[in-house]
Amino acid sequence: MRPHFSRSTFLRGAFGIAVAGVGFAGATRLPVSDASPDTGSAGGNAGAAGSASGSGTGSFDPKWRALQGKLRGRLITPGDLGYSDAKQVFNTRFDPDMPAAVVQVAETGDVATAFEFAAENDLRVAPRAGGHSYAGESTATGTLIIDVRGLRGVRVQGEQTVARAGHTLYEIYQELDRFGRSLPTGMCPTVGVAGLALGGGLGFESRAYGLTGDRLTAATLVLPDGSITEVSDGNRPDLFWALRGGGALLGVVTSLTFDTIPATPKDVVRLTFWGEDAEHVISGWQEWLRAAPREQWADVSVDADGSGGLHCWLQLVCPAGSAETVTAALVDAIGIAPRETDVRTLSHMETVLYLAGGVVDQPRAEFTNGSDIVEALTLDVIAAILDVMTRFSSVGGTGWVQINTLDGAIRDLTPTATAFPWREHAALVEWGAFEPIPHDSALTWLSDAHATLAPHSVGAYVNYLEPGDPLSRYYGANYARLAKLRNLVDPNTLIHSTLAP
């Protein structure tokens, strides 16, 4: 049975860790011998060099024709057939952006070629995998987009998998499930696995197995100078450190190797509470987490109803057959009986689909999101969060806040072990507003949220970027090391970013 979601909850599928949308079906299945990064089918986006035909600038400008001749993939410039689609990302707010061109790569060498062309022609490069960046990092006007979604193929060998960077989370889930394996990832399956892993990657398996990036063991990386390097703990460990949580600041990843986890059936429980009980729910949830085994996970959401009121609900995921005991412990910690309880036992892929909102395809939408990291969820912090939500609701806002824990296996590594710095903190607080809330109104609300939480916030999550923010906000104590490495490999800042240095 599929859950019933309101339009606002459906749209949340693109944004939050929980209740996300399902992506494209079917990963490319390659024999073990064919799964090296550049062999096998390149996928539907790749074509013969110069296959972007039409009346665009690329058809007449010698420099673009020369670039087309060097690519195995496809070059699309403004005016070329397919440019409008090629430049699109998930957030419709960025539709007016006009990249100089889009390179749909067919092999790792295409990425190197694109970097070299960009350097020669004074262009910034915007890497694109899933196209879900909150800040529209992969669709900026005047940039050269390097789109890796044509890089296809997933190889599974025992407990390890090698995936090319063009796959979505749903494709990875689907292919690994054939072997009884999975990854701890986010719950919006249309997100690209590369972008998620490079920024960290939080989801319902994170308490048990850590971040998506924590499972990364190797990667193929193309640096801004066009050089290609295999990165791991034993080869270029400085770059490997940065790839796990540092985002796409240092180059373009074309292949990722992960240690996988078991794919197991789950009990999924949705608990709904009155909005006025939200403080007790958040406090009780925190209390429950202190004793809950790592295989049990839950997050808390508070939604504004646009009339000054709030809705509060909690999502729980635990091993199949344990819901009754686990739910009782959670409700006992909260101290208030839920208004409604929905319990279901699901297979691994059914769990993925349910948490994705129960839909196969998700329409593009306009949204505005942001985040804060807090060291502790004290009563003062909880009150500040709820005050922000109530103020927004009172002026017609229908945004939401989702609070996700940063405990369990996430804390098995030290804050400096990888570029992801938030391993000794209580929670990620994600703010979201979506259609029909105008972007300007949402920005005003986000500014209010950040200002209200400022005494308690220590930074933000790099996968939830906000344009114009200082880069340091996302990396805490790791910022100096990452900035130094970035200056080393990309001294001319060839890679585009909406963040301030």
MONOR-V20332 format. One record per residue. RES is the residue in three letters. PHI is phi in radians with two decimals (NA if undefined). D_CENTER is the distance of its C-alpha to the mean C-alpha in Angstrom with 1 decimal. Layout:
<<RES/PHI/D_CENTER> <RES/PHI/D_CENTER>>
//
This chain:
<<MET/NA/27.3> <ARG/-1.50/24.3> <PRO/-1.28/23.3> <HIS/-1.76/24.4> <PHE/-2.12/21.9> <SER/-1.27/22.8> <ARG/-1.03/21.4> <SER/-1.12/19.5> <THR/-1.17/17.9> <PHE/-1.06/17.2> <LEU/-1.13/15.4> <ARG/-1.08/13.3> <GLY/-0.99/11.8> <ALA/-1.41/9.6> <PHE/-1.96/8.5> <GLY/-1.46/8.9> <ILE/-1.20/8.3> <ALA/-1.88/11.6> <VAL/0.99/13.3> <ALA/-2.09/10.9> <GLY/-1.60/12.2> <VAL/-1.49/13.5> <GLY/-1.77/13.1> <PHE/-1.26/15.9> <ALA/-1.50/18.4> <GLY/1.56/19.8> <ALA/-1.42/18.7> <THR/-1.24/21.4> <ARG/-1.73/23.7> <LEU/-2.00/25.5> <PRO/-1.05/28.4> <VAL/-0.95/27.9> <SER/-1.24/30.1> <ASP/-1.83/28.1> <ALA/-1.77/24.6> <SER/-1.21/24.8> <PRO/-0.98/22.3> <ASP/-2.10/24.6> <THR/-1.94/26.8> <GLY/1.44/26.9> <SER/-1.14/25.7> <ALA/-1.51/23.4> <GLY/1.67/22.3> <GLY/-1.18/23.1> <ASN/-1.42/21.8> <ALA/-1.55/24.1> <GLY/-2.63/27.8> <ALA/-1.16/30.9> <ALA/-1.01/31.1> <GLY/1.36/32.0> <SER/-1.36/31.1> <ALA/-1.42/29.7> <SER/-1.71/33.0> <GLY/2.51/34.1> <SER/-1.84/35.6> <GLY/-1.30/32.8> <THR/-1.08/33.3> <GLY/-1.14/32.2> <SER/-1.34/35.2> <PHE/-2.14/37.7> <ASP/-1.33/36.3> <PRO/-1.02/37.5> <LYS/-1.18/34.6> <TRP/-1.27/32.1> <ARG/-1.08/34.4> <ALA/-1.14/34.7> <LEU/-1.12/30.9> <GLN/-0.97/30.9> <GLY/-1.18/33.6> <LYS/-1.67/31.7> <LEU/-1.75/28.6> <ARG/-1.45/28.3> <GLY/-1.53/25.5> <ARG/-2.06/25.8> <LEU/-1.88/26.1> <ILE/-2.22/25.9> <THR/-2.03/27.3> <PRO/-0.95/28.1> <GLY/1.64/30.7> <ASP/-1.22/30.0> <LEU/-1.01/29.6> <GLY/1.62/25.9> <TYR/-1.07/24.8> <SER/-1.01/23.7> <ASP/-1.26/21.4> <ALA/-1.12/20.3> <LYS/-1.54/19.1> <GLN/-1.22/17.1> <VAL/-2.12/13.4> <PHE/-1.15/12.1> <ASN/-1.40/13.3> <THR/-1.16/17.1> <ARG/-1.06/17.7> <PHE/-1.73/17.4> <ASP/-1.04/19.8> <PRO/-1.21/22.7> <ASP/-1.07/21.2> <MET/-2.21/23.4> <PRO/-1.04/22.1> <ALA/-1.12/25.2> <ALA/-2.99/24.2> <VAL/-2.14/21.5> <VAL/-1.76/22.0> <GLN/-1.62/20.8> <VAL/-1.32/21.3> <ALA/-1.99/23.2> <GLU/-2.77/23.4> <THR/-1.02/22.4> <GLY/-1.04/25.6> <ASP/-1.11/24.5> <VAL/-1.14/21.8> <ALA/-1.07/24.6> <THR/-1.08/26.8> <ALA/-1.12/24.5> <PHE/-1.07/24.1> <GLU/-1.10/27.9> <PHE/-1.11/28.5> <ALA/-1.06/26.3> <ALA/-1.11/28.1> <GLU/-1.21/31.5> <ASN/-1.99/30.8> <ASP/0.96/29.2> <LEU/-1.96/25.9> <ARG/-1.44/22.5> <VAL/-1.86/19.8> <ALA/-2.08/16.3> <PRO/-1.21/14.2> <ARG/-2.42/12.2> <ALA/-2.05/10.5> <GLY/-1.59/8.6> <GLY/1.33/9.6> <HIS/-1.86/7.1> <SER/-0.92/7.4> <TYR/-1.06/9.0> <ALA/-1.70/11.8> <GLY/1.14/12.5> <GLU/-1.06/12.5> <SER/-1.84/13.3> <THR/-2.60/16.1> <ALA/-1.31/18.5> <THR/-1.03/22.2> <GLY/1.46/24.3> <THR/-1.61/21.7> <LEU/-1.72/21.7> <ILE/-1.41/18.6> <ILE/-1.85/18.0> <ASP/-1.73/16.3> <VAL/-1.69/15.8> <ARG/-1.19/15.2> <GLY/-1.43/18.9> <LEU/-1.47/18.5> <ARG/-2.08/19.0> <GLY/2.30/20.2> <VAL/-2.27/19.4> <ARG/-2.04/22.1> <VAL/-2.05/22.7> <GLN/-2.27/25.4> <GLY/1.09/26.1> <GLU/-1.70/23.4> <GLN/-2.12/21.6> <THR/-2.36/19.5> <VAL/-2.01/19.1> <ALA/-2.19/16.5> <ARG/-1.26/16.6> <ALA/-1.33/13.6> <GLY/-1.48/13.9> <HIS/-1.51/12.8> <THR/-1.50/10.3> <LEU/-1.07/9.4> <TYR/-1.10/12.5> <GLU/-1.10/14.7> <ILE/-1.15/14.0> <TYR/-0.94/14.8> <GLN/-1.12/17.8> <GLU/-1.24/19.2> <LEU/-1.12/19.0> <ASP/-1.07/20.5> <ARG/-1.05/23.6> <PHE/-1.88/24.3> <GLY/1.28/23.5> <ARG/-2.15/20.5> <SER/-2.75/16.7> <LEU/-2.38/13.8> <PRO/-1.38/12.1> <THR/-2.28/8.6> <GLY/-1.29/6.6> <MET/-1.99/8.8> <CYS/-1.86/7.7> <PRO/-1.18/9.3> <THR/-1.42/9.3> <VAL/-1.17/5.9> <GLY/-1.29/7.3> <VAL/-1.12/7.8> <ALA/-1.14/8.8> <GLY/-1.07/6.2> <LEU/-1.08/4.0> <ALA/-1.12/7.7> <LEU/-1.17/9.0> <GLY/-1.57/7.3> <GLY/2.33/8.2> <GLY/1.73/6.3> <LEU/-1.95/8.2> <GLY/-2.96/10.0> <PHE/-1.31/13.6> <GLU/-1.81/14.8> <SER/-1.20/13.8> <ARG/-1.12/17.3> <ALA/-1.51/18.9> <TYR/-2.27/17.1> <GLY/1.48/14.9> <LEU/-1.36/11.4> <THR/-1.00/10.1> <GLY/-1.11/11.3> <ASP/-1.22/14.5> <ARG/-1.57/15.3> <LEU/-1.25/15.2> <THR/-2.01/18.9> <ALA/-2.88/19.2> <ALA/-2.75/17.9> <THR/-1.70/19.6> <LEU/-2.18/19.0> <VAL/-1.76/20.8> <LEU/-1.47/21.8> <PRO/-1.04/22.7> <ASP/-1.44/26.4> <GLY/1.58/25.8> <SER/-1.35/26.4> <ILE/-2.00/24.6> <THR/-2.40/24.2> <GLU/-1.55/23.3> <VAL/-1.99/21.5> <SER/-2.78/21.8> <ASP/-1.12/23.4> <GLY/-1.77/26.7> <ASN/-2.37/26.1> <ARG/0.93/24.8> <PRO/-1.06/23.6> <ASP/-1.13/22.9> <LEU/-1.23/20.2> <PHE/-1.09/18.9> <TRP/-1.00/18.6> <ALA/-1.25/16.6> <LEU/-1.14/14.1> <ARG/-1.61/13.1> <GLY/1.99/11.2> <GLY/-1.53/12.8> <GLY/1.34/10.2> <ALA/-1.65/11.9> <LEU/-1.60/15.1> <LEU/-1.91/17.6> <GLY/2.81/17.5> <VAL/-2.08/16.0> <VAL/-1.51/15.2> <THR/-1.98/16.8> <SER/-2.66/17.0> <LEU/-2.30/15.5> <THR/-1.99/17.7> <PHE/-2.19/16.7> <ASP/-1.45/18.9> <THR/-1.55/18.3> <ILE/-2.24/19.2> <PRO/-1.17/21.5> <ALA/-1.65/20.5> <THR/-2.23/22.6> <PRO/-1.17/23.6> <LYS/-2.31/22.6> <ASP/-1.69/24.2> <VAL/-2.07/21.9> <VAL/-2.17/23.5> <ARG/-1.99/23.0> <LEU/-1.98/25.2> <THR/-1.95/26.1> <PHE/-2.21/28.0> <TRP/-1.15/29.9> <GLY/-1.01/28.3> <GLU/-1.22/31.1> <ASP/-1.67/30.2> <ALA/-1.04/26.7> <GLU/-1.07/27.9> <HIS/-1.15/29.5> <VAL/-1.12/26.4> <ILE/-1.15/24.1> <SER/-1.11/26.9> <GLY/-1.15/27.8> <TRP/-1.01/24.3> <GLN/-1.08/24.2> <GLU/-1.10/27.7> <TRP/-1.08/26.7> <LEU/-1.06/23.8> <ARG/-1.08/26.5> <ALA/-1.95/28.4> <ALA/-1.22/25.9> <PRO/-1.01/25.5> <ARG/-1.13/22.2> <GLU/-1.31/21.9> <GLN/-1.83/21.8> <TRP/-2.40/18.7> <ALA/-2.72/18.5> <ASP/-2.29/16.8> <VAL/-2.14/18.7> <SER/-2.15/18.2> <VAL/-2.24/20.8> <ASP/-1.93/21.2> <ALA/-1.47/23.6> <ASP/-1.63/26.2> <GLY/1.43/27.4> <SER/-2.20/30.9> <GLY/1.64/30.6> <GLY/-1.84/29.5> <LEU/-2.29/26.5> <HIS/-2.07/25.2> <CYS/-2.22/23.9> <TRP/-2.59/22.3> <LEU/-2.35/21.0> <GLN/-2.03/19.2> <LEU/-2.12/20.5> <VAL/-2.25/19.8> <CYS/-2.59/22.6> <PRO/-0.99/24.6> <ALA/-0.97/26.6> <GLY/1.61/29.9> <SER/-1.90/29.1> <ALA/-1.03/28.0> <GLU/-1.06/31.4> <THR/-1.19/31.9> <VAL/-1.16/28.3> <THR/-1.08/28.3> <ALA/-1.07/31.8> <ALA/-1.15/30.8> <LEU/-1.18/27.9> <VAL/-1.11/30.2> <ASP/-1.09/32.9> <ALA/-1.17/30.8> <ILE/-1.25/29.9> <GLY/1.47/33.6> <ILE/-2.38/33.2> <ALA/-1.24/33.3> <PRO/-1.21/30.5> <ARG/-1.17/31.6> <GLU/-2.43/30.0> <THR/-2.33/28.7> <ASP/-2.08/27.1> <VAL/-2.15/27.1> <ARG/-2.58/26.3> <THR/-1.78/26.3> <LEU/-2.32/24.0> <SER/-1.18/23.4> <HIS/-1.01/20.2> <MET/-1.23/19.2> <GLU/-1.12/20.6> <THR/-1.11/18.5> <VAL/-1.00/15.3> <LEU/-1.15/16.8> <TYR/-1.10/18.1> <LEU/-1.17/15.0> <ALA/-1.42/13.4> <GLY/1.75/16.3> <GLY/1.32/18.8> <VAL/-2.10/18.4> <VAL/-1.53/18.2> <ASP/-2.11/17.4> <GLN/-2.26/15.7> <PRO/-1.23/17.2> <ARG/-1.12/15.6> <ALA/-2.66/16.1> <GLU/-1.67/16.5> <PHE/-2.66/14.6> <THR/-2.39/14.6> <ASN/-2.31/12.3> <GLY/-2.87/12.6> <SER/-2.72/12.9> <ASP/-2.42/15.6> <ILE/-1.90/16.1> <VAL/-2.08/19.6> <GLU/-1.29/21.9> <ALA/-2.62/23.6> <LEU/-1.70/23.6> <THR/-1.31/27.2> <LEU/-1.07/29.1> <ASP/-1.13/29.0> <VAL/-1.15/25.2> <ILE/-1.07/25.1> <ALA/-1.09/27.8> <ALA/-1.13/26.1> <ILE/-1.06/22.9> <LEU/-1.22/25.2> <ASP/-1.08/27.4> <VAL/-1.03/24.5> <MET/-1.13/23.7> <THR/-1.16/27.4> <ARG/-1.08/28.1> <PHE/-1.16/25.5> <SER/-1.09/26.8> <SER/-1.22/30.3> <VAL/-1.88/29.8> <GLY/1.65/28.3> <GLY/-1.27/24.6> <THR/-2.12/22.5> <GLY/-1.37/19.3> <TRP/-2.62/17.8> <VAL/-2.29/16.6> <GLN/-2.15/14.7> <ILE/-1.95/15.7> <ASN/-2.10/14.1> <THR/-1.31/16.2> <LEU/-2.08/15.8> <ASP/-1.88/18.8> <GLY/1.17/20.0> <ALA/-1.12/19.0> <ILE/-1.01/16.5> <ARG/-1.55/19.9> <ASP/-1.22/21.5> <LEU/-1.76/20.6> <THR/-1.34/22.0> <PRO/-1.06/20.0> <THR/-1.80/21.2> <ALA/-1.18/20.7> <THR/-2.37/17.4> <ALA/-1.21/15.8> <PHE/-1.23/13.7> <PRO/-1.71/16.5> <TRP/-1.68/16.0> <ARG/-1.81/17.8> <GLU/-2.16/20.9> <HIS/-2.09/19.6> <ALA/-1.36/19.8> <ALA/-2.77/16.7> <LEU/-1.72/13.6> <VAL/-1.87/14.8> <GLU/-1.86/12.5> <TRP/-1.83/14.6> <GLY/-2.58/14.3> <ALA/-2.35/16.9> <PHE/-2.48/17.2> <GLU/-0.85/20.1> <PRO/-1.69/22.9> <ILE/-1.18/22.4> <PRO/-1.08/23.0> <HIS/-1.01/20.6> <ASP/-1.07/23.5> <SER/-1.14/24.0> <ALA/-1.14/20.4> <LEU/-1.13/20.5> <THR/-1.05/23.8> <TRP/-1.14/22.4> <LEU/-1.07/19.4> <SER/-1.07/22.1> <ASP/-1.11/24.2> <ALA/-1.08/21.5> <HIS/-1.13/20.9> <ALA/-1.14/24.6> <THR/-1.18/25.4> <LEU/-1.56/23.1> <ALA/-0.91/24.1> <PRO/-1.14/26.7> <HIS/-2.04/24.2> <SER/-1.45/20.9> <VAL/-1.94/20.4> <GLY/2.85/17.2> <ALA/-2.66/13.6> <TYR/-1.63/10.0> <VAL/-1.14/9.0> <ASN/-1.35/5.3> <TYR/-2.09/7.6> <LEU/-1.12/10.2> <GLU/-2.17/13.5> <PRO/-0.94/16.0> <GLY/1.56/19.0> <ASP/-1.09/18.0> <PRO/-1.20/19.5> <LEU/-0.98/17.4> <SER/-1.08/19.1> <ARG/-1.08/17.5> <TYR/-1.70/14.3> <TYR/-2.21/16.2> <GLY/0.89/19.3> <ALA/-1.21/22.0> <ASN/-1.54/20.1> <TYR/-1.06/20.1> <ALA/-1.05/23.6> <ARG/-1.15/23.0> <LEU/-1.19/19.8> <ALA/-1.10/21.7> <LYS/-1.14/24.7> <LEU/-1.18/22.9> <ARG/-1.08/21.3> <ASN/-1.13/24.8> <LEU/-1.25/26.2> <VAL/-1.59/24.1> <ASP/-2.41/23.5> <PRO/-1.10/26.6> <ASN/-1.73/26.7> <THR/0.77/23.0> <LEU/-1.13/22.7> <ILE/-1.43/18.9> <HIS/-1.17/18.1> <SER/-2.62/16.3> <THR/-1.47/16.7> <LEU/-1.55/17.1> <ALA/-1.35/20.6> <PRO/-1.02/21.8>>
//
